[in-house]
């Protein structure tokens, strides 16, 4: 038996539980060693407050901006050139736009108006426009896919798709937990909610994240431009992948452990470390993961996943900006050049987040398949 063979003897549910315990427990280690009061990270509902972070720094902004530009610009230019060579033509076999897609359009437009206005008769419900907006978005995106291909995630596997909603609530509560250690965003106009009201309202809002991102990804993958552009791209074949996975797990886990001690420096790890930890553990277990195909040079799915989260991020930030109950950012060093409430460089966090959405959905699917076959 190899060094990691003992892990394979545990059922997948236990492996998933161990992974969850790692992701939840690691951020507490640094503050615990530092002698901080852990109650500040465990209070519920979390206090919504603006936190004083390091001020804007032009050198840091420039260095991070150039780094992100070097990473994002080449694939973006490649995609744009590929689109230019062959337009995003619709499939030859067109299908009717379903009735529930039209209902989604009406719901979305009506709720958008209500979210951005302050009608007195809507005052009691003004803070609850987020969830209907995203239900409408999910319906419309799935309807567009039906029009293109005749099917969509909502229709292909309705049971699994509906299960994504409660899974999504838990998924985003994890990022809310991580945010307690860096406090990069906070909510306003929700201070008078009780703990139960806050939990219910937040959970309903968080429940739309995975269905929205995964539906957008599925729609993007109906366009052959992703396979044509990224089907044969940069290979990530790594010699001794388990050694690299072990080192990556150590570094990303250490970063997550001390994110609460050095929040102004390590805050980007809130979006990167969970992905690296999941990929590292899956590699050590000889299981596929979201970077398996990129390792062979096929980036089509990864590119669509990252772009899907960025598309959803645009709508999240846009609809948030004039809403009554909303979030506001407080990010060290790069709090400048805002697009809506989000600083420009902050949008980079959506790229790994898209891969994390797929990783969690894949794990959920694997758990269901194992349970049904046992």
N, C-alpha and C positions, 0 to 999 in steps of 0.2 A: 504493500500500500504506500502511495506517495505521501508527501508531507501534508497535502490537503485532502487526502482521501477520506479521513475521518469525518469531514464535513458532509460528504455525500451520503453518509448513513442516516443523517437526520432527515425527516420528512420535510417537504417543501414549505409547509406551514411553519415549522420550527425555524427553518432557515430565514423565512420572511420575518418572523418575530425577532430573531437575533439581529437582523439588519435594522429593523425598526428601533430596537433597544439601543443599538449602536448610534443611530442618527439622533435619537432623543437624548441619550446619556452623554455623548461626547461634549456638547456645548457647556455642560455643567461642570466639567472637570477643571477648566481654567479658572472660572470664578471661585470654585471651591478651594483650589490651591492658593488663590490670591486672597482668600479670606473675605470675599464679598458675601453680602446677605442674599441668599438664594431666593428668598421670598419675593424679591422684585422680579424675578424671572418666572415665577410660578403663580403670581396673583391672577385672579380671574373675577370679573372680566379684566383684561389688561387695561391699564390706564392710558388714555389717549392724551399725549402731551408732546409738545415740541421739545426736542433735545438739542442742546448746543453741541455741535460737532466742530471739527476743524474748519476754518473758513476756506473760501475758494482760493485755490492755488493755481496760477497760470502755468507754472512749470509742470505740475502734476497733471493738470488738464491736458496740456500739450503732449506729454509723454504717453499718457493713456490713450489719447485720441489718435496719435500716430500708430500706436500698437494695434488698436482696434481697426484702424483703416487698413493697415497691412494685412490683417487677418480677413477682413470682410470684403475689401474692394476686389481682389482677384476673382473670387467666385461670383460676386455680383456682376462684374463686367462680363464674365463668361456667360452668365445667364442672360444678360441683356443682349449680348451679341447673338446668342442662340435664338432668342425670340425674334431678333431682327431678321435672321436668315429664314425663319419659318414662323409665320404668324400663329397666334394661339387659336387656331381654327376649331370650331365645334365639331364633335363627332358627326359622321355622315348620317347616322340614324338618330334623329331628334325625337324626344319624348315630351309629352305634355307636362307643363309645370303643374304640380299637384295642388289641389284646393287648399291643403293645409299650409303650403308655401305662401299662397295669397293671404291666408289668415295671419301667418307670421309677419308678412309685410305690413298689414294693417295694424297689428298689435305693436310692432316695433316703431312705426311712425307715430302712432298715438302716444305710446309711452315715452318716446323721445321728447315730444312736445311737453308732456306732463313733467318730465324730469328737469327740463330747463325753464319752466315757468313757475309762477308762484300764485296760482289760482287759490282763492280762499276756500272754495269748496273741496279742494284737493289737499288742504293743509295737513290733515291727519294722516294722509297716505304719501305725502311728498317724499319721505325718506325711504320708501319701499319700491322705488321704480327700477332698481338695478336688476333684480331677478327677472321680471317680465321682459325687460330689454334683451337679456341674454337668452331667454327661452325663445324669443322671436328670432334672434340671430341664428340660433341652432336650427330652428325650423327652416329658415330661409336658405342656409348653407346646405342642408340636406336636400331641400327641394331643388336647388340648383344642380346638385349632383344627380338627382333623379332625371332632370331634364337632359343632362349630358349623357348619362349612361343607362338610365332606366332603373337604377337602384341607389342605395345609400346606406351608411352604417345604421341609421335608425330603422330601416326596413330589413336589412340583411340579418341582423342579430338583435332584435328589439329587447330581449331579456338582458343581454350583456350591456347594451347601450343604456338601458335604464339603471343598471347596476353601477354605471360610471358616475351617476349623480351622487349617491352617498359616498362612494370611494373618493370622488373629487372633493367633497367637503372635508374629509379626513386629511386628504393630500394637502389642501391649502392651509388647514389648521396647523400643519407641520411648519409651513413657511411663516405663519403668524408667530409660532413658537420661536423660530430662529430669529425673527425680527426683534424679539424682546432683548436679544443680546447686542444688536447693533442699532435698533430703533431708527431705521432709515425711512419709515413711513408711519403715520399716525392718522387716526380718524377724527373727524369733527362732526358735530351735531348728532352724536349718539351717546353723549355723556349721561343722559337721563334714563337710558335703558337699564332695566334690572339685569341680573346675571342671566336669568332664563330668557328674557327678551333679546338680550345681546346674542346669546348662543343660537337662538332660533333664527333671528334675522341674518346673522353672519353665516350660519351654516347653509341657509337657502341661497345666499349669494355665492358662497364658495362652491356650491354643488354644480354650478354651471361651467366651471373652469375646464375640466377634462373633456366633457362633451363638446365644448366650443372649439378647443384646440384640435382635438382628434378629428372632428368633422371637417374643419378647415384643411387639415393635412390630407384627409381623404379626397377632398375636392381638388386640391392642388395636384395630387398624384394622378388625377384623370387627364392632366395635360402632359403629353409626351415630351415636352421640353425638359422636364426634370431628368427623365431617363436619358435623353439625348445629350444633355449638358453634363450631368454628373454620374452617369452610369459607368463611365470609365474615367476616373479622376485620379487624385493622389492616393497612392497605396500607403497604408499605415502598418504594414507588416513589421512586427517587432521581434527580434531574436529574444529567446527566453521570456516569453510574455508573462509567465507567472512570477518571475523575479521582478519584472517591471511593475506588474499588478500589485505585488506585495509592497514595493517601495512607494507606489502611488497611494495605496491604502494608508500607509504610515504617514505620508506627508499631508494628504487631504484630511485624514482623521485628526492629525495634530493641529492643522489649521482650524478645523471646526472646533476643536477642544479649547482653543485660545481666542476664538472670535469675540467672546464677551470681555476679554481682558484688553485686547487691542482692536476695538471695533472700527476705529478710523482707518486702520491699515488693512485689516482682514475682511472688511465688509463684502468685497466681491465674492468671497468664498461661500457666502450664503447661497449663491446660485450655482457655483461650480463644484464645491465639495460633495454635495449629495450625489451628483451625477458620477463623479470620479469614484466615490465609495461603492456605489451600486455596480458600476462597470468592473471595478477591481475585484469585488467579491464574486461576481458572476464569472470572471476569468479564472479565478482560483478554483471555482467549482466546475470548470470545463463546461460552462453553459453559455449559450448565445446571449448577446446583449446588443444595445443600440449602436455600438461601434463595431460590431462584427462585420457588417457589410463594408463600412468605410475601410476596415483593415484590408479588405480585398480590392479596394479601389472604387467601390460602388457607393457613392454619396447621395444618390437620388432621394432615398427615403429620409436620410438625415437632413438634407437641405430643405426638403418639403416640411419636415417637422419643425426645424428652426424658423423657417419663414412663416409657418402657420401661427406659431406663438407670437411672432412679431406683428403679424396682421391683427391677431386678437388684441395684442398689446396696444396697437394704435386705437382700436375701438374702445378698449378699457379706458385709456387715458382721455380720449375725446369725450366720451359720454360722462366721464367723471367730472370734467372741468367745471360745468355749470350746475351739477347736481347739488341737492341740499345736504344729504348725508354723503360724505366724500372722504377721500384720503389725500393727504398732503405729504410731500417728501422733505426729508432733511438728510442730505447725503454729503459727507465730508469731501472737500477738495474740488468737487466737480459740479457744484450747485450753480450752474450757469447755462445759458442758451436753452431755455425751456421750450419744449413742444408740449403744450397743455401744462399740466403740473409737473411732468417728468423732465429732469435735465437730459439733454441730448445723449450724453454718454450712458445714461441709465438704461436706455433701450437695448444696450448690448446684453443685459441680463436676460432678455427674453429668448435669446438664441439657445443657450444651454437649457433654459427652462422648457423649451419645446421638446428637447430630447428626454428630459426628466418625465414629462407627461407620457411620452411613448413608453419609457422604461417601466413606469408604474402600471400603465394599462396592460403591457405585455406580461408583467408579473401576475396581475390579477387574472388575466386570461389563462396563464399557465396553472395557477391555483385551481381555477374552475375545471380545467381539463383533467387535472390530476384527481380532483375529488369525484368527478363524474365517472372516471375510469376505474376507481378503486371500489 
